[in-house]
Amino acid sequence: MKTDSTQSFRTETGNRRWGRVQQDGIGDPYLQARKPEGRVVCPECGAFYNEGRWTWSQYPTAGTEQACPACRRIHDRIPAGILTLSGAFLADHKRELLDIIHRQEILEKEEHPLNRIMDVKETPDSIVVETTDIHLPQRIGKACHRAYKGELTTRYDQDAYFVRVDWSREP
């Protein structure tokens, strides 16, 4: 597994953190510079913003309606991450790989409502997954690598909040 532009570093408290985004201070431009005032509900997906974070709530109380960052990205068609699965192995295992993709989205989205799949494009030679964040394509790529080995590469954009993850395997 290769990872470009990712280094380990220690925070001021001594905790070890991984990731170029945290290290370089490149943040998601779809997150607002100022936190929304009070409670906010996304009219598109129902995510609920309260006390500094977007969550899913069983009992969302009334709040200002405002599209969440993930819904804004989906509307603008600007992914933060792209995962490409390819290789001859794909032909015989496409269904299993699609199951991994959707299972990982479910697991990630339960706790992080802003981490979603925007689109899944299938061709005979590849599966391309566009996401609203940089963590989900890495999670899916690692799950494919754990399940089927292969070659996993992660590349961060040096100047933007964007990641490209490629997983491939030959038979």
C-alpha positions in Angstrom: 0.0 0.0 0.0 1.4 3.4 -1.1 0.5 6.7 0.4 1.8 9.9 -1.1 2.1 13.2 0.9 1.1 11.6 4.2 3.3 11.8 7.2 3.0 11.0 10.8 3.3 13.8 13.3 2.7 14.5 16.9 0.2 17.1 18.2 1.0 19.5 21.0 -0.5 17.0 23.4 1.8 14.3 22.2 -0.9 12.3 20.4 0.1 10.8 17.1 -2.0 11.9 14.1 -1.8 10.8 10.5 -2.7 12.9 7.5 -1.6 15.6 5.2 -4.8 17.5 5.6 -4.4 18.0 9.3 -0.7 18.7 8.9 -1.0 21.2 6.1 -4.1 22.9 7.5 -6.0 22.4 4.2 -9.7 22.3 5.1 -12.9 21.5 3.3 -14.1 24.7 1.5 -17.6 23.5 1.9 -17.4 23.8 5.6 -18.3 27.3 6.7 -15.6 29.5 8.3 -18.1 30.4 11.0 -20.2 27.8 12.7 -23.9 28.2 12.1 -25.8 29.9 14.8 -28.2 27.7 16.9 -29.7 24.6 15.5 -29.8 23.9 11.7 -31.6 21.2 9.8 -30.7 20.3 6.2 -33.9 20.2 4.2 -32.3 17.8 1.6 -31.1 14.9 3.8 -32.3 15.7 7.3 -28.9 16.0 8.9 -29.0 18.1 12.1 -26.4 20.6 13.1 -26.1 21.3 16.9 -23.3 22.1 19.3 -20.6 22.2 16.6 -21.3 19.2 14.5 -23.6 17.6 11.9 -25.4 14.5 13.2 -28.3 12.3 12.5 -31.0 12.9 15.1 -34.0 10.7 15.8 -35.7 13.7 17.2 -34.6 16.8 15.4 -36.0 19.9 16.9 -37.0 22.9 14.9 -34.2 24.9 13.5 -33.1 27.0 10.7 -33.1 25.3 7.3 -29.8 25.2 5.6 -28.2 22.7 3.2 -25.4 20.7 4.8 -21.9 20.7 3.2 -22.4 17.2 1.7 -25.7 18.2 0.0 -24.1 21.4 -1.3 -21.2 19.3 -2.8 -23.7 16.9 -4.3 -25.7 19.7 -5.8 -22.5 21.4 -7.2 -21.2 18.0 -8.5 -17.8 18.7 -6.9 -16.4 15.5 -5.2 -13.8 15.7 -2.4 -12.6 12.2 -3.2 -12.5 9.8 -6.1 -11.9 6.0 -5.7 -11.1 4.0 -8.8 -11.2 0.2 -8.7 -9.7 -1.5 -11.7 -7.8 -4.6 -12.9 -8.7 -7.9 -14.5 -9.9 -9.2 -11.0 -12.8 -6.8 -11.2 -14.6 -8.7 -14.0 -15.3 -11.7 -11.8 -15.8 -9.9 -8.5 -17.7 -6.7 -9.4 -20.7 -7.6 -7.2 -18.6 -8.3 -4.1 -16.7 -5.1 -4.6 -19.9 -3.1 -5.0 -21.1 -4.7 -1.8 -17.9 -3.5 0.0 -18.4 0.0 -1.4 -22.0 0.3 -0.1 -21.3 -1.4 3.2 -18.5 1.0 4.0 -20.7 4.0 3.1 -23.3 2.7 5.5 -20.8 2.3 8.3 -19.2 5.7 7.7 -22.4 7.6 7.3 -23.9 6.3 10.5 -21.5 8.4 12.5 -20.5 11.0 9.9 -23.4 12.4 7.9 -21.2 14.5 5.7 -19.3 11.4 4.4 -21.3 10.1 1.6 -21.1 8.6 -1.9 -22.1 11.0 -4.6 -22.0 8.7 -7.5 -20.9 5.2 -8.6 -20.0 4.8 -12.2 -19.5 1.3 -13.6 -17.6 0.4 -16.8 -16.5 -3.0 -18.0 -12.9 -2.1 -16.8 -13.5 -0.1 -13.7 -15.7 1.2 -10.9 -15.4 4.9 -10.1 -16.8 6.2 -6.8 -17.2 10.0 -6.1 -17.5 11.0 -2.5 -18.3 14.2 -0.5 -15.2 13.8 1.8 -11.7 12.5 1.7 -12.1 9.8 4.3 -14.7 7.5 2.7 -12.7 6.7 -0.5 -9.7 5.8 1.7 -11.9 3.6 4.0 -13.4 1.8 0.9 -10.0 1.3 -0.7 -8.5 -0.1 2.5 -11.5 -2.5 2.9 -11.0 -3.7 -0.7 -7.3 -4.2 0.0 -8.0 -6.1 3.3 -10.5 -8.4 1.5 -8.6 -9.0 -1.8 -5.1 -7.6 -1.4 -4.0 -5.9 -4.7 -2.4 -2.5 -5.1 -3.7 0.5 -3.2 -2.5 4.0 -3.9 -3.6 7.3 -2.2 -2.8 10.7 -3.6 -3.7 14.0 -2.1 -4.0 17.2 -4.1 -1.3 19.5 -2.8 -3.3 22.6 -2.8 -6.9 21.5 -2.2 -9.2 19.3 -0.1 -9.2 16.4 -2.5 -7.9 12.8 -2.5 -7.7 10.2 -5.3 -7.5 6.6 -4.2 -6.8 3.8 -6.7 -7.1 0.1 -6.0 -6.3 -2.6 -8.6 -5.7 -6.3 -8.8 -4.9 -8.6 -11.5 -6.1 -12.3 -11.2 
